[in-house]
Amino acid sequence: DCSDAGLAAAVAECCFGCDSGAILDISKVMSSNINVDIWGTLFGESLGRILVSIKPNNCKEFEKLMADHEYSLLGAVDSGDNIAFINSGKTVLSASMSKLRESWKGALNGESN
């Protein structure tokens, strides 16, 4: 659900759960809506957007199911620690997943482990 802190936060939270990084290309999202800037794309809380992660061997089946709906393939989960967002070949946001998770867990005096 991207309606709570946007796409970048949703991706980060998904990466926390699987202890992985991700590399995402938001070029298609940016080109599909001329009224949104890079920060609106990454952190906009518009309703109706969901982030779906599927195994590569299920990709074709998922695309068939989505044939009548608007969707964008953004990227892939990565075995490394880095979460990166790329637009038109240029990295616009990049961070360590483990450092983001540490900050997220430590917010408001939460647990750090």
Jmol script that loads the backbone (N, CA, C; Angstrom):
load data "model"
ATOM      1  N   ASP A   1       0.853  -1.179   0.000  1.00  0.00           N
ATOM      2  CA  ASP A   1       0.000   0.000   0.000  1.00  0.00           C
ATOM      3  C   ASP A   1       0.893   1.234   0.000  1.00  0.00           C
ATOM      4  N   CYS A   2       0.815   2.004  -1.051  1.00  0.00           N
ATOM      5  CA  CYS A   2       1.658   3.201  -1.185  1.00  0.00           C
ATOM      6  C   CYS A   2       1.008   4.449  -0.604  1.00  0.00           C
ATOM      7  N   SER A   3      -0.190   4.315  -0.021  1.00  0.00           N
ATOM      8  CA  SER A   3      -0.887   5.503   0.485  1.00  0.00           C
ATOM      9  C   SER A   3      -0.368   5.963   1.841  1.00  0.00           C
ATOM     10  N   ASP A   4       0.570   5.236   2.423  1.00  0.00           N
ATOM     11  CA  ASP A   4       1.143   5.624   3.711  1.00  0.00           C
ATOM     12  C   ASP A   4       2.639   5.856   3.528  1.00  0.00           C
ATOM     13  N   ALA A   5       3.031   7.069   3.174  1.00  0.00           N
ATOM     14  CA  ALA A   5       4.415   7.520   2.955  1.00  0.00           C
ATOM     15  C   ALA A   5       4.949   7.231   1.561  1.00  0.00           C
ATOM     16  N   GLY A   6       4.144   6.674   0.674  1.00  0.00           N
ATOM     17  CA  GLY A   6       4.516   6.561  -0.721  1.00  0.00           C
ATOM     18  C   GLY A   6       5.279   5.307  -1.116  1.00  0.00           C
ATOM     19  N   LEU A   7       5.645   5.273  -2.387  1.00  0.00           N
ATOM     20  CA  LEU A   7       6.326   4.135  -2.999  1.00  0.00           C
ATOM     21  C   LEU A   7       7.654   3.818  -2.329  1.00  0.00           C
ATOM     22  N   ALA A   8       8.470   4.829  -2.077  1.00  0.00           N
ATOM     23  CA  ALA A   8       9.802   4.587  -1.497  1.00  0.00           C
ATOM     24  C   ALA A   8       9.687   3.917  -0.132  1.00  0.00           C
ATOM     25  N   ALA A   9       8.756   4.361   0.688  1.00  0.00           N
ATOM     26  CA  ALA A   9       8.568   3.754   2.008  1.00  0.00           C
ATOM     27  C   ALA A   9       8.034   2.335   1.883  1.00  0.00           C
ATOM     28  N   ALA A  10       7.113   2.104   0.958  1.00  0.00           N
ATOM     29  CA  ALA A  10       6.565   0.757   0.764  1.00  0.00           C
ATOM     30  C   ALA A  10       7.663  -0.215   0.318  1.00  0.00           C
ATOM     31  N   VAL A  11       8.520   0.235  -0.577  1.00  0.00           N
ATOM     32  CA  VAL A  11       9.635  -0.611  -1.032  1.00  0.00           C
ATOM     33  C   VAL A  11      10.571  -0.909   0.135  1.00  0.00           C
ATOM     34  N   ALA A  12      10.918   0.126   0.893  1.00  0.00           N
ATOM     35  CA  ALA A  12      11.820  -0.072   2.034  1.00  0.00           C
ATOM     36  C   ALA A  12      11.230  -1.079   3.019  1.00  0.00           C
ATOM     37  N   GLU A  13       9.963  -0.930   3.357  1.00  0.00           N
ATOM     38  CA  GLU A  13       9.332  -1.853   4.305  1.00  0.00           C
ATOM     39  C   GLU A  13       9.314  -3.281   3.774  1.00  0.00           C
ATOM     40  N   CYS A  14       9.094  -3.457   2.482  1.00  0.00           N
ATOM     41  CA  CYS A  14       9.148  -4.801   1.889  1.00  0.00           C
ATOM     42  C   CYS A  14      10.558  -5.372   1.986  1.00  0.00           C
ATOM     43  N   CYS A  15      11.551  -4.541   1.735  1.00  0.00           N
ATOM     44  CA  CYS A  15      12.944  -4.988   1.811  1.00  0.00           C
ATOM     45  C   CYS A  15      13.331  -5.362   3.242  1.00  0.00           C
ATOM     46  N   PHE A  16      12.808  -4.630   4.229  1.00  0.00           N
ATOM     47  CA  PHE A  16      13.085  -4.961   5.628  1.00  0.00           C
ATOM     48  C   PHE A  16      12.642  -6.396   5.913  1.00  0.00           C
ATOM     49  N   GLY A  17      11.479  -6.751   5.408  1.00  0.00           N
ATOM     50  CA  GLY A  17      10.902  -8.063   5.691  1.00  0.00           C
ATOM     51  C   GLY A  17      11.660  -9.225   5.077  1.00  0.00           C
ATOM     52  N   CYS A  18      12.320  -8.991   3.961  1.00  0.00           N
ATOM     53  CA  CYS A  18      13.045 -10.087   3.312  1.00  0.00           C
ATOM     54  C   CYS A  18      14.556  -9.904   3.400  1.00  0.00           C
ATOM     55  N   ASP A  19      15.010  -8.906   4.167  1.00  0.00           N
ATOM     56  CA  ASP A  19      16.426  -8.650   4.391  1.00  0.00           C
ATOM     57  C   ASP A  19      17.198  -8.569   3.074  1.00  0.00           C
ATOM     58  N   SER A  20      16.649  -7.800   2.149  1.00  0.00           N
ATOM     59  CA  SER A  20      17.237  -7.660   0.814  1.00  0.00           C
ATOM     60  C   SER A  20      17.173  -6.216   0.358  1.00  0.00           C
ATOM     61  N   GLY A  21      17.912  -5.929  -0.677  1.00  0.00           N
ATOM     62  CA  GLY A  21      17.837  -4.638  -1.325  1.00  0.00           C
ATOM     63  C   GLY A  21      16.920  -4.721  -2.534  1.00  0.00           C
ATOM     64  N   ALA A  22      16.880  -3.659  -3.316  1.00  0.00           N
ATOM     65  CA  ALA A  22      16.068  -3.634  -4.531  1.00  0.00           C
ATOM     66  C   ALA A  22      16.599  -2.550  -5.451  1.00  0.00           C
ATOM     67  N   ILE A  23      16.456  -2.778  -6.725  1.00  0.00           N
ATOM     68  CA  ILE A  23      16.802  -1.776  -7.732  1.00  0.00           C
ATOM     69  C   ILE A  23      15.555  -1.547  -8.561  1.00  0.00           C
ATOM     70  N   LEU A  24      15.069  -0.291  -8.548  1.00  0.00           N
ATOM     71  CA  LEU A  24      13.830   0.035  -9.237  1.00  0.00           C
ATOM     72  C   LEU A  24      14.015   1.189 -10.200  1.00  0.00           C
ATOM     73  N   ASP A  25      13.452   1.044 -11.375  1.00  0.00           N
ATOM     74  CA  ASP A  25      13.487   2.088 -12.393  1.00  0.00           C
ATOM     75  C   ASP A  25      12.101   2.717 -12.475  1.00  0.00           C
ATOM     76  N   ILE A  26      11.998   3.967 -12.063  1.00  0.00           N
ATOM     77  CA  ILE A  26      10.695   4.643 -12.029  1.00  0.00           C
ATOM     78  C   ILE A  26      10.422   5.458 -13.295  1.00  0.00           C
ATOM     79  N   SER A  27      11.212   5.256 -14.331  1.00  0.00           N
ATOM     80  CA  SER A  27      11.056   6.021 -15.579  1.00  0.00           C
ATOM     81  C   SER A  27       9.664   5.894 -16.174  1.00  0.00           C
ATOM     82  N   LYS A  28       9.109   4.680 -16.191  1.00  0.00           N
ATOM     83  CA  LYS A  28       7.774   4.476 -16.765  1.00  0.00           C
ATOM     84  C   LYS A  28       6.707   5.204 -15.953  1.00  0.00           C
ATOM     85  N   VAL A  29       6.856   5.180 -14.638  1.00  0.00           N
ATOM     86  CA  VAL A  29       5.896   5.869 -13.772  1.00  0.00           C
ATOM     87  C   VAL A  29       5.983   7.368 -14.013  1.00  0.00           C
ATOM     88  N   MET A  30       7.192   7.880 -14.095  1.00  0.00           N
ATOM     89  CA  MET A  30       7.390   9.313 -14.331  1.00  0.00           C
ATOM     90  C   MET A  30       6.830   9.742 -15.686  1.00  0.00           C
ATOM     91  N   SER A  31       7.001   8.932 -16.712  1.00  0.00           N
ATOM     92  CA  SER A  31       6.534   9.323 -18.042  1.00  0.00           C
ATOM     93  C   SER A  31       5.028   9.143 -18.211  1.00  0.00           C
ATOM     94  N   SER A  32       4.386   8.369 -17.332  1.00  0.00           N
ATOM     95  CA  SER A  32       2.949   8.147 -17.471  1.00  0.00           C
ATOM     96  C   SER A  32       2.117   9.272 -16.857  1.00  0.00           C
ATOM     97  N   ASN A  33       2.732  10.119 -16.047  1.00  0.00           N
ATOM     98  CA  ASN A  33       1.979  11.193 -15.395  1.00  0.00           C
ATOM     99  C   ASN A  33       2.826  12.464 -15.392  1.00  0.00           C
ATOM    100  N   ILE A  34       2.520  13.376 -16.313  1.00  0.00           N
ATOM    101  CA  ILE A  34       3.338  14.588 -16.437  1.00  0.00           C
ATOM    102  C   ILE A  34       3.109  15.588 -15.307  1.00  0.00           C
ATOM    103  N   ASN A  35       2.112  15.338 -14.452  1.00  0.00           N
ATOM    104  CA  ASN A  35       1.810  16.275 -13.370  1.00  0.00           C
ATOM    105  C   ASN A  35       2.488  15.928 -12.046  1.00  0.00           C
ATOM    106  N   VAL A  36       3.402  14.985 -12.033  1.00  0.00           N
ATOM    107  CA  VAL A  36       4.048  14.597 -10.787  1.00  0.00           C
ATOM    108  C   VAL A  36       5.564  14.701 -10.946  1.00  0.00           C
ATOM    109  N   ASP A  37       6.209  15.217  -9.917  1.00  0.00           N
ATOM    110  CA  ASP A  37       7.665  15.313  -9.962  1.00  0.00           C
ATOM    111  C   ASP A  37       8.278  14.075  -9.312  1.00  0.00           C
ATOM    112  N   ILE A  38       9.586  14.032  -9.234  1.00  0.00           N
ATOM    113  CA  ILE A  38      10.289  12.864  -8.712  1.00  0.00           C
ATOM    114  C   ILE A  38       9.901  12.578  -7.261  1.00  0.00           C
ATOM    115  N   TRP A  39       9.773  13.617  -6.450  1.00  0.00           N
ATOM    116  CA  TRP A  39       9.448  13.422  -5.039  1.00  0.00           C
ATOM    117  C   TRP A  39       8.005  12.995  -4.862  1.00  0.00           C
ATOM    118  N   GLY A  40       7.126  13.479  -5.707  1.00  0.00           N
ATOM    119  CA  GLY A  40       5.736  13.016  -5.681  1.00  0.00           C
ATOM    120  C   GLY A  40       5.636  11.550  -6.075  1.00  0.00           C
ATOM    121  N   THR A  41       6.451  11.135  -7.032  1.00  0.00           N
ATOM    122  CA  THR A  41       6.474   9.734  -7.443  1.00  0.00           C
ATOM    123  C   THR A  41       6.959   8.845  -6.307  1.00  0.00           C
ATOM    124  N   LEU A  42       7.999   9.271  -5.608  1.00  0.00           N
ATOM    125  CA  LEU A  42       8.592   8.448  -4.561  1.00  0.00           C
ATOM    126  C   LEU A  42       7.824   8.493  -3.237  1.00  0.00           C
ATOM    127  N   PHE A  43       7.277   9.659  -2.879  1.00  0.00           N
ATOM    128  CA  PHE A  43       6.679   9.809  -1.550  1.00  0.00           C
ATOM    129  C   PHE A  43       5.213  10.221  -1.559  1.00  0.00           C
ATOM    130  N   GLY A  44       4.618  10.377  -2.730  1.00  0.00           N
ATOM    131  CA  GLY A  44       3.203  10.742  -2.814  1.00  0.00           C
ATOM    132  C   GLY A  44       2.321   9.662  -2.207  1.00  0.00           C
ATOM    133  N   GLU A  45       1.304  10.081  -1.485  1.00  0.00           N
ATOM    134  CA  GLU A  45       0.427   9.152  -0.784  1.00  0.00           C
ATOM    135  C   GLU A  45      -0.908   8.981  -1.491  1.00  0.00           C
ATOM    136  N   SER A  46      -0.885   9.011  -2.806  1.00  0.00           N
ATOM    137  CA  SER A  46      -2.130   8.848  -3.553  1.00  0.00           C
ATOM    138  C   SER A  46      -2.691   7.443  -3.326  1.00  0.00           C
ATOM    139  N   LEU A  47      -4.007   7.357  -3.318  1.00  0.00           N
ATOM    140  CA  LEU A  47      -4.686   6.089  -3.082  1.00  0.00           C
ATOM    141  C   LEU A  47      -4.702   5.247  -4.361  1.00  0.00           C
ATOM    142  N   GLY A  48      -4.903   3.987  -4.200  1.00  0.00           N
ATOM    143  CA  GLY A  48      -5.095   3.109  -5.351  1.00  0.00           C
ATOM    144  C   GLY A  48      -3.832   2.529  -5.940  1.00  0.00           C
ATOM    145  N   ARG A  49      -2.699   2.766  -5.318  1.00  0.00           N
ATOM    146  CA  ARG A  49      -1.454   2.180  -5.818  1.00  0.00           C
ATOM    147  C   ARG A  49      -1.002   1.098  -4.849  1.00  0.00           C
ATOM    148  N   ILE A  50      -0.598  -0.030  -5.386  1.00  0.00           N
ATOM    149  CA  ILE A  50      -0.066  -1.103  -4.562  1.00  0.00           C
ATOM    150  C   ILE A  50       1.266  -1.559  -5.148  1.00  0.00           C
ATOM    151  N   LEU A  51       2.092  -2.071  -4.299  1.00  0.00           N
ATOM    152  CA  LEU A  51       3.383  -2.614  -4.696  1.00  0.00           C
ATOM    153  C   LEU A  51       3.278  -4.126  -4.586  1.00  0.00           C
ATOM    154  N   VAL A  52       3.619  -4.822  -5.648  1.00  0.00           N
ATOM    155  CA  VAL A  52       3.531  -6.276  -5.676  1.00  0.00           C
ATOM    156  C   VAL A  52       4.901  -6.831  -5.999  1.00  0.00           C
ATOM    157  N   SER A  53       5.327  -7.797  -5.217  1.00  0.00           N
ATOM    158  CA  SER A  53       6.580  -8.488  -5.473  1.00  0.00           C
ATOM    159  C   SER A  53       6.252  -9.937  -5.799  1.00  0.00           C
ATOM    160  N   ILE A  54       6.741 -10.395  -6.942  1.00  0.00           N
ATOM    161  CA  ILE A  54       6.468 -11.768  -7.357  1.00  0.00           C
ATOM    162  C   ILE A  54       7.768 -12.462  -7.749  1.00  0.00           C
ATOM    163  N   LYS A  55       7.753 -13.749  -7.673  1.00  0.00           N
ATOM    164  CA  LYS A  55       8.916 -14.527  -8.099  1.00  0.00           C
ATOM    165  C   LYS A  55       9.036 -14.436  -9.615  1.00  0.00           C
ATOM    166  N   PRO A  56      10.278 -14.384 -10.126  1.00  0.00           N
ATOM    167  CA  PRO A  56      10.469 -14.257 -11.581  1.00  0.00           C
ATOM    168  C   PRO A  56       9.738 -15.311 -12.409  1.00  0.00           C
ATOM    169  N   ASN A  57       9.632 -16.535 -11.900  1.00  0.00           N
ATOM    170  CA  ASN A  57       8.950 -17.574 -12.676  1.00  0.00           C
ATOM    171  C   ASN A  57       7.435 -17.374 -12.733  1.00  0.00           C
ATOM    172  N   ASN A  58       6.896 -16.435 -11.956  1.00  0.00           N
ATOM    173  CA  ASN A  58       5.461 -16.121 -11.990  1.00  0.00           C
ATOM    174  C   ASN A  58       5.162 -14.834 -12.766  1.00  0.00           C
ATOM    175  N   CYS A  59       6.182 -14.217 -13.333  1.00  0.00           N
ATOM    176  CA  CYS A  59       6.032 -12.917 -13.983  1.00  0.00           C
ATOM    177  C   CYS A  59       5.057 -12.954 -15.162  1.00  0.00           C
ATOM    178  N   LYS A  60       5.193 -13.911 -16.038  1.00  0.00           N
ATOM    179  CA  LYS A  60       4.314 -13.972 -17.227  1.00  0.00           C
ATOM    180  C   LYS A  60       2.853 -14.163 -16.820  1.00  0.00           C
ATOM    181  N   GLU A  61       2.607 -15.013 -15.838  1.00  0.00           N
ATOM    182  CA  GLU A  61       1.243 -15.242 -15.370  1.00  0.00           C
ATOM    183  C   GLU A  61       0.663 -13.968 -14.753  1.00  0.00           C
ATOM    184  N   PHE A  62       1.465 -13.263 -13.967  1.00  0.00           N
ATOM    185  CA  PHE A  62       1.012 -12.005 -13.367  1.00  0.00           C
ATOM    186  C   PHE A  62       0.679 -10.993 -14.456  1.00  0.00           C
ATOM    187  N   GLU A  63       1.529 -10.883 -15.473  1.00  0.00           N
ATOM    188  CA  GLU A  63       1.273  -9.946 -16.573  1.00  0.00           C
ATOM    189  C   GLU A  63      -0.023 -10.287 -17.305  1.00  0.00           C
ATOM    190  N   LYS A  64      -0.337 -11.554 -17.464  1.00  0.00           N
ATOM    191  CA  LYS A  64      -1.602 -11.958 -18.079  1.00  0.00           C
ATOM    192  C   LYS A  64      -2.778 -11.484 -17.229  1.00  0.00           C
ATOM    193  N   LEU A  65      -2.665 -11.675 -15.927  1.00  0.00           N
ATOM    194  CA  LEU A  65      -3.738 -11.265 -15.018  1.00  0.00           C
ATOM    195  C   LEU A  65      -3.936  -9.752 -15.007  1.00  0.00           C
ATOM    196  N   MET A  66      -2.867  -9.013 -15.253  1.00  0.00           N
ATOM    197  CA  MET A  66      -2.929  -7.554 -15.225  1.00  0.00           C
ATOM    198  C   MET A  66      -3.201  -6.929 -16.597  1.00  0.00           C
ATOM    199  N   ALA A  67      -3.439  -7.724 -17.593  1.00  0.00           N
ATOM    200  CA  ALA A  67      -3.569  -7.243 -18.971  1.00  0.00           C
ATOM    201  C   ALA A  67      -4.579  -6.094 -19.124  1.00  0.00           C
ATOM    202  N   ASP A  68      -5.650  -6.092 -18.381  1.00  0.00           N
ATOM    203  CA  ASP A  68      -6.676  -5.047 -18.499  1.00  0.00           C
ATOM    204  C   ASP A  68      -6.518  -3.927 -17.471  1.00  0.00           C
ATOM    205  N   HIS A  69      -5.366  -3.885 -16.806  1.00  0.00           N
ATOM    206  CA  HIS A  69      -5.115  -2.893 -15.768  1.00  0.00           C
ATOM    207  C   HIS A  69      -3.802  -2.177 -16.036  1.00  0.00           C
ATOM    208  N   GLU A  70      -3.703  -0.965 -15.539  1.00  0.00           N
ATOM    209  CA  GLU A  70      -2.449  -0.234 -15.676  1.00  0.00           C
ATOM    210  C   GLU A  70      -1.477  -0.717 -14.607  1.00  0.00           C
ATOM    211  N   TYR A  71      -0.272  -1.068 -15.045  1.00  0.00           N
ATOM    212  CA  TYR A  71       0.770  -1.483 -14.116  1.00  0.00           C
ATOM    213  C   TYR A  71       2.130  -1.182 -14.724  1.00  0.00           C
ATOM    214  N   SER A  72       3.133  -1.152 -13.892  1.00  0.00           N
ATOM    215  CA  SER A  72       4.498  -0.913 -14.359  1.00  0.00           C
ATOM    216  C   SER A  72       5.441  -1.870 -13.648  1.00  0.00           C
ATOM    217  N   LEU A  73       6.259  -2.545 -14.409  1.00  0.00           N
ATOM    218  CA  LEU A  73       7.332  -3.346 -13.834  1.00  0.00           C
ATOM    219  C   LEU A  73       8.427  -2.374 -13.443  1.00  0.00           C
ATOM    220  N   LEU A  74       8.745  -2.329 -12.157  1.00  0.00           N
ATOM    221  CA  LEU A  74       9.692  -1.337 -11.660  1.00  0.00           C
ATOM    222  C   LEU A  74      11.102  -1.870 -11.503  1.00  0.00           C
ATOM    223  N   GLY A  75      11.248  -3.134 -11.186  1.00  0.00           N
ATOM    224  CA  GLY A  75      12.594  -3.632 -10.965  1.00  0.00           C
ATOM    225  C   GLY A  75      12.606  -4.974 -10.307  1.00  0.00           C
ATOM    226  N   ALA A  76      13.629  -5.185  -9.489  1.00  0.00           N
ATOM    227  CA  ALA A  76      13.825  -6.498  -8.896  1.00  0.00           C
ATOM    228  C   ALA A  76      14.412  -6.402  -7.495  1.00  0.00           C
ATOM    229  N   VAL A  77      14.093  -7.408  -6.713  1.00  0.00           N
ATOM    230  CA  VAL A  77      14.723  -7.575  -5.411  1.00  0.00           C
ATOM    231  C   VAL A  77      16.175  -7.938  -5.675  1.00  0.00           C
ATOM    232  N   ASP A  78      17.055  -7.453  -4.813  1.00  0.00           N
ATOM    233  CA  ASP A  78      18.489  -7.658  -4.987  1.00  0.00           C
ATOM    234  C   ASP A  78      19.047  -8.306  -3.721  1.00  0.00           C
ATOM    235  N   SER A  79      20.009  -9.178  -3.879  1.00  0.00           N
ATOM    236  CA  SER A  79      20.574  -9.870  -2.710  1.00  0.00           C
ATOM    237  C   SER A  79      21.453  -8.957  -1.856  1.00  0.00           C
ATOM    238  N   GLY A  80      21.783  -7.792  -2.360  1.00  0.00           N
ATOM    239  CA  GLY A  80      22.614  -6.855  -1.606  1.00  0.00           C
ATOM    240  C   GLY A  80      21.819  -6.056  -0.595  1.00  0.00           C
ATOM    241  N   ASP A  81      22.455  -5.052  -0.046  1.00  0.00           N
ATOM    242  CA  ASP A  81      21.867  -4.233   1.018  1.00  0.00           C
ATOM    243  C   ASP A  81      21.305  -2.905   0.499  1.00  0.00           C
ATOM    244  N   ASN A  82      21.534  -2.579  -0.755  1.00  0.00           N
ATOM    245  CA  ASN A  82      21.185  -1.268  -1.282  1.00  0.00           C
ATOM    246  C   ASN A  82      19.775  -1.228  -1.875  1.00  0.00           C
ATOM    247  N   ILE A  83      19.062  -0.150  -1.575  1.00  0.00           N
ATOM    248  CA  ILE A  83      17.780   0.146  -2.224  1.00  0.00           C
ATOM    249  C   ILE A  83      18.034   1.361  -3.109  1.00  0.00           C
ATOM    250  N   ALA A  84      17.771   1.232  -4.398  1.00  0.00           N
ATOM    251  CA  ALA A  84      18.054   2.328  -5.335  1.00  0.00           C
ATOM    252  C   ALA A  84      16.863   2.569  -6.251  1.00  0.00           C
ATOM    253  N   PHE A  85      16.574   3.837  -6.475  1.00  0.00           N
ATOM    254  CA  PHE A  85      15.551   4.268  -7.432  1.00  0.00           C
ATOM    255  C   PHE A  85      16.250   5.004  -8.559  1.00  0.00           C
ATOM    256  N   ILE A  86      15.965   4.599  -9.786  1.00  0.00           N
ATOM    257  CA  ILE A  86      16.614   5.155 -10.961  1.00  0.00           C
ATOM    258  C   ILE A  86      15.544   5.773 -11.859  1.00  0.00           C
ATOM    259  N   ASN A  87      15.865   6.914 -12.449  1.00  0.00           N
ATOM    260  CA  ASN A  87      14.976   7.567 -13.414  1.00  0.00           C
ATOM    261  C   ASN A  87      15.803   7.943 -14.628  1.00  0.00           C
ATOM    262  N   SER A  88      15.439   7.401 -15.769  1.00  0.00           N
ATOM    263  CA  SER A  88      16.139   7.676 -17.035  1.00  0.00           C
ATOM    264  C   SER A  88      17.645   7.445 -16.912  1.00  0.00           C
ATOM    265  N   GLY A  89      18.016   6.333 -16.286  1.00  0.00           N
ATOM    266  CA  GLY A  89      19.414   5.957 -16.173  1.00  0.00           C
ATOM    267  C   GLY A  89      20.192   6.647 -15.058  1.00  0.00           C
ATOM    268  N   LYS A  90      19.550   7.550 -14.329  1.00  0.00           N
ATOM    269  CA  LYS A  90      20.227   8.308 -13.277  1.00  0.00           C
ATOM    270  C   LYS A  90      19.668   7.913 -11.908  1.00  0.00           C
ATOM    271  N   THR A  91      20.555   7.586 -10.969  1.00  0.00           N
ATOM    272  CA  THR A  91      20.119   7.253  -9.615  1.00  0.00           C
ATOM    273  C   THR A  91      19.621   8.522  -8.923  1.00  0.00           C
ATOM    274  N   VAL A  92      18.364   8.475  -8.459  1.00  0.00           N
ATOM    275  CA  VAL A  92      17.773   9.647  -7.805  1.00  0.00           C
ATOM    276  C   VAL A  92      17.676   9.472  -6.293  1.00  0.00           C
ATOM    277  N   LEU A  93      17.736   8.233  -5.830  1.00  0.00           N
ATOM    278  CA  LEU A  93      17.685   7.963  -4.402  1.00  0.00           C
ATOM    279  C   LEU A  93      18.305   6.594  -4.166  1.00  0.00           C
ATOM    280  N   SER A  94      19.216   6.523  -3.220  1.00  0.00           N
ATOM    281  CA  SER A  94      19.895   5.271  -2.909  1.00  0.00           C
ATOM    282  C   SER A  94      20.241   5.259  -1.426  1.00  0.00           C
ATOM    283  N   ALA A  95      20.026   4.114  -0.779  1.00  0.00           N
ATOM    284  CA  ALA A  95      20.307   4.019   0.649  1.00  0.00           C
ATOM    285  C   ALA A  95      20.540   2.569   1.042  1.00  0.00           C
ATOM    286  N   SER A  96      21.214   2.409   2.155  1.00  0.00           N
ATOM    287  CA  SER A  96      21.436   1.085   2.737  1.00  0.00           C
ATOM    288  C   SER A  96      20.149   0.610   3.401  1.00  0.00           C
ATOM    289  N   MET A  97      19.678  -0.565   3.011  1.00  0.00           N
ATOM    290  CA  MET A  97      18.469  -1.118   3.606  1.00  0.00           C
ATOM    291  C   MET A  97      18.651  -1.333   5.100  1.00  0.00           C
ATOM    292  N   SER A  98      19.791  -1.871   5.511  1.00  0.00           N
ATOM    293  CA  SER A  98      19.989  -2.160   6.934  1.00  0.00           C
ATOM    294  C   SER A  98      20.040  -0.877   7.770  1.00  0.00           C
ATOM    295  N   LYS A  99      20.607   0.198   7.232  1.00  0.00           N
ATOM    296  CA  LYS A  99      20.625   1.468   7.970  1.00  0.00           C
ATOM    297  C   LYS A  99      19.224   2.080   8.039  1.00  0.00           C
ATOM    298  N   LEU A 100      18.470   1.963   6.955  1.00  0.00           N
ATOM    299  CA  LEU A 100      17.083   2.447   6.984  1.00  0.00           C
ATOM    300  C   LEU A 100      16.262   1.665   7.997  1.00  0.00           C
ATOM    301  N   ARG A 101      16.433   0.349   8.009  1.00  0.00           N
ATOM    302  CA  ARG A 101      15.688  -0.495   8.945  1.00  0.00           C
ATOM    303  C   ARG A 101      16.047  -0.157  10.390  1.00  0.00           C
ATOM    304  N   GLU A 102      17.326   0.069  10.641  1.00  0.00           N
ATOM    305  CA  GLU A 102      17.774   0.439  11.989  1.00  0.00           C
ATOM    306  C   GLU A 102      17.114   1.742  12.440  1.00  0.00           C
ATOM    307  N   SER A 103      17.060   2.722  11.562  1.00  0.00           N
ATOM    308  CA  SER A 103      16.403   3.992  11.890  1.00  0.00           C
ATOM    309  C   SER A 103      14.908   3.806  12.098  1.00  0.00           C
ATOM    310  N   TRP A 104      14.294   2.995  11.243  1.00  0.00           N
ATOM    311  CA  TRP A 104      12.858   2.730  11.314  1.00  0.00           C
ATOM    312  C   TRP A 104      12.509   2.056  12.633  1.00  0.00           C
ATOM    313  N   LYS A 105      13.290   1.059  13.033  1.00  0.00           N
ATOM    314  CA  LYS A 105      13.034   0.354  14.287  1.00  0.00           C
ATOM    315  C   LYS A 105      13.289   1.243  15.503  1.00  0.00           C
ATOM    316  N   GLY A 106      14.215   2.184  15.381  1.00  0.00           N
ATOM    317  CA  GLY A 106      14.560   3.043  16.503  1.00  0.00           C
ATOM    318  C   GLY A 106      13.671   4.266  16.648  1.00  0.00           C
ATOM    319  N   ALA A 107      12.763   4.480  15.712  1.00  0.00           N
ATOM    320  CA  ALA A 107      11.884   5.645  15.764  1.00  0.00           C
ATOM    321  C   ALA A 107      10.977   5.605  16.983  1.00  0.00           C
ATOM    322  N   LEU A 108      10.774   6.751  17.585  1.00  0.00           N
ATOM    323  CA  LEU A 108       9.865   6.888  18.720  1.00  0.00           C
ATOM    324  C   LEU A 108      10.198   5.917  19.847  1.00  0.00           C
ATOM    325  N   ASN A 109      11.508   5.765  20.111  1.00  0.00           N
ATOM    326  CA  ASN A 109      11.997   4.896  21.194  1.00  0.00           C
ATOM    327  C   ASN A 109      11.620   3.427  21.004  1.00  0.00           C
ATOM    328  N   GLY A 110      11.493   3.007  19.755  1.00  0.00           N
ATOM    329  CA  GLY A 110      11.201   1.598  19.474  1.00  0.00           C
ATOM    330  C   GLY A 110      12.432   0.737  19.673  1.00  0.00           C
ATOM    331  N   GLU A 111      12.255  -0.528  19.469  1.00  0.00           N
ATOM    332  CA  GLU A 111      13.348  -1.483  19.613  1.00  0.00           C
ATOM    333  C   GLU A 111      14.375  -1.261  18.521  1.00  0.00           C
ATOM    334  N   SER A 112      15.655  -1.411  18.842  1.00  0.00           N
ATOM    335  CA  SER A 112      16.706  -1.267  17.832  1.00  0.00           C
ATOM    336  C   SER A 112      17.145  -2.605  17.295  1.00  0.00           C
ATOM    337  N   ASN A 113      16.663  -3.700  17.825  1.00  0.00           N
ATOM    338  CA  ASN A 113      17.012  -5.040  17.332  1.00  0.00           C
ATOM    339  C   ASN A 113      15.806  -5.732  16.778  1.00  0.00           C
TER     340      ASN A 113
END
end "model"
wireframe off; spacefill off
backbone 0.3
color backbone group
